Structures are given as structure tokens and as C-alpha cells.
Amino acid sequence: MDSVFHYHSVYFLAKHAGFSPKDAEILGVSSTYVDHNLVPLHILTNGGVYETIPTHHFGFWDKKQEESVWIPFHFFPSGSSEENPFLRSAPQGQAKNKQQLALMVRPNSEPVKELLIEALKTRNLYRVGIALHTYADSWAHQGFTGTRSAHNVLSAASPVPPIGHAQAGRLPDSFFTLWTDPRRQEPIMNNPEIFRQAAQKVYRYLSTYNHRSFADEDFVLDELMTLLGNTREMVKTYLKAFSNTALTVQSENVMKRGVATLSKLVINKVADTDNLQSFLPKHVSWSSKNQTLDLDLHSDIPPYSRGTWKKQALMSDNAMFKEELNDELFEKHRDTFQWLKHEILHRSKLLEPSTIQGSADFEQSHYFRWMEAAKNHLACARTIMRNALC
């Protein structure tokens, strides 16, 4: 999933579950920052050098990242070696690998529920937000493993290595997207419905955390889906995508009912045909900024910037550097550049990581508290995985 769910939707669900705006923001930022924390840092503090850990990684060539990043934070294993009933038979020429089946992500599996419950027990909002990221991803990443595996192959002709959902690109993570997974018995992936299921479970856990009833969940979820998916231009994008196919979607109220309803109409229409792929475009999606506009305005959700917490925790002699951290696009490209620099220079031992000066109150910063929670999440995840995969 991307920030549409991890930040904006989590914030919305948290507020409805009884969290204050301040605490809802901590949960949302903690959840989505898992995808934006790429480079390990050495930070000079009053207590000595503090080393951070990455929670996201682009390098498919580094197998160490499978155990320290991909699996514990993004592709939490189900632990079940039973054949996945939603998938077709094992890849052609591949023996059924029980270990890979156990590593496969399944929505709301017992291990990932345990991971979230352990975080909820700590009452640490940073830890809860990180666990919510992994928990929600069990829906978006279902059927994939966080390893390089034949089970992740969508197309034998793809030049992209089969690690995680790399061959599907960002499609599994996009809130309002329809796409096809040829490995599945029913290959059409209806992300609006999948993500709604994840939102329902998240809302239940957050409400229970605050000792509140979640009897209003249908109202809350309908409001969330409407605010995210009732944009007229988004609906038009869907209709245009299908206008050049043999499939026609007719609904005089489609503009009022939104994309979530439209996607169900599409699935129902296509499901009645014999040749699914000929009716469905490769994918249909919409930009995240347009998706969250109505939701943010309605729910007074503050804008998210990946650089804010880091900026508050670190010192820099370059005033322009701190000012540029406010620019989300600049920060995104800067993070990617820093990651590439780390991979090329530091891992090849050509350059040792430089030490960055922390702020005077570094250990009271959101960034430090989040990083401590990430380390605790990783330790807890490893324990649960060890038990689940033994």
C-alpha cells in the first residue's frame, strides 16, 4: 500500500476510533514512514553515536534485506505450508516448496495479527503505527513472498526479478486500482474491495485499543471510501479505460456512487465472461494526490512530508538543506540518491558512512522514538517468524 492508506486512511480511521488529532498523526506518519526510511545513519548524540536501521530497500541483489527489511516490515509470512486455495498450481517445473508457501503473505494471518497485538500491548503509538503498516500490507501483498522466488513470477518473460511484487510494479499498493494477477484462480484484483477489508480490521483494532465500540464501522468505511473515491475525474478515468474494450459499464448513478461501486460493477461484468484478460485493461489507477484531496479537506488531515521528523532530529550547517527538506518531491529524490550512494560506496567499502550531528534534544524527537520502535518491531517480528516458520 502507499500513503493513501498508510497515512491518510490510518489518520482518518484513528480519529474515528477515538484518537486525538495529534495521536492520529503519529500513527499515520509512523505507518507510512516505513516506506520512506531507506538509508541507515550514524548520528552523533549526547549519548554517543546512534545507528539507525532501514525499513525499506530497493536492492533485489542483497539477500540480507529479505530478512531485515522485506519480510519483517512488508511481506510478513503466514506460516502456513498449505496450498493457497486462491492461487493456481505451483509454477511450472517447480516442486511445491513448503518453506516458500509458509513465507507467502496471507491477509490477516495469525502471525501478522500477533505482530500487531504485541505492538498494541506496548501502548507505544510509534510501534503501533509501524505494525499497522505491516498488518495492512498483508492484504495488498497477499500471495507474494518477501524473497526472490518462483512463486512471485507473474510473467516468465519479465526482465524484473521475482522478489516481492516487483513484477507487478506498484499496482498492488495503489488504493483505487484494478489489475490482473495471472497466478490466481480469479485473476482480477479489486483493490478498492481489498483495501476496504484491511481498513475494517484496522478500525476494529484501533477502536478496541480505546475501549470503544466499532458498531459504526459500516458508516465509517463508507465515508472513507466515498471521500477517497467519489471524485468525478477518477470515475471518468475508469470509464475511459473500459470504453475501448468489449466491456461496457452502465450505471446512471455511477458519478454519485464512486469508484468503489464502479469497480464492483466491472468485476461482476467481467466475471461472467470466458476470456477475462481480453476485457480488462492492464490496470486502471489514479494519482494519490487527487485521491486524498477530499478526504484531507473533510477530515482536516495535515499534509505529510517524509522529511519533517528527520529535520527536527538532525542538525545541518547548510540552511538550504533544512529548507529543502520541506519539499516532498526533493526529499523523495534525495532519499533515493542517498540510498544509491550508500549501496555503491559504503557497501563496497569505498567510503565509510559519515556521522551526522543530532539535535540537542535528539532523544526526545519523533524520529528517535520512531526508530526505537522500528528496532523493537524488528526484534518482535523475528521472534514471531522464528516460531511460525519452524
ABEGO torsion letter per residue (X at the ends): XBAAAAAAAAAAAAAAAGBBAAAAAAAAAAAAAAAABABBBBBBBAAEBBBBBBABBABAABAAAAAAAAAAAABBBAGBABBBAABBBBBBGBBBBAAAAAABBBBGBAAAAAAAAAAAAAGBAAAAAAAAAAAAAAAAABGBBABBBAAABABAABABBBBEAAAAEAAAABABBBBBBAABABABBBAAAAAAAAAAAAAAAAAAAAGBBAAAAAAAAAAAAAAAAABAAAAAAAAAAAAABABBBBBAAAAAAEAAAAAAAAAAAAAABABAAAABBABBBBBAAAAAAAAAAAAGBBBBBAAAAAAAABBBABAAAAAAAABAAAAAAAAAAAAAAAAAAAAAGABBBBBBBBBAAAAABAAAAAAAAAAAAAAAAAAAAAAAAX
